[in-house]
Amino acid sequence: VQLPASGGGLVQAGGCLRLLCAASGRSFSSHVMGWFRQAPGKEREFVAAISWSGSRTDYADSVKGRFTISRDNAKNSVYLQMNNLKFEDTAVYYCAATPVMRLAKYEYEYDYWGQGTEVTVSS
């Protein structure tokens, strides 16, 4: 099972990026999918989560109104559209999946994790 995240890079403040997590090895169409991030010297933190159908989403307060999580179950993929990026968004972003039926916000609730993709926002 793999959940590799891609789409990171270097962007100026105010810019945008779209992250992709293309899962393989099993279907995650019935799982809640989440994005987390870890900034240098800090603990990993919740960013966003989406229900299996895509009808429900949840976001960290720090990214509400700027980030949008979405998914395409036919492609076994989840996306994170990041707009109006700020310096403090600089981090390694990770994709995760959990079979729980609510929008999980804590790392321990997620069973599957992928390799991260680095996002660097220059001020």
PyMOL commands that set and color helices and strands:
alter all, ss='L'
color gray80, all
select helices_A, chain A and resi 73-75+87-89+107-109
alter helices_A, ss='H'
color red, helices_A
select strands_A, chain A and resi 5-6+9-12+17-22+32-38+45-50+57-59+67-72+77-82+91-98+112-113+117-122
alter strands_A, ss='S'
color yellow, strands_A
deselect
rebuild
show_as cartoon
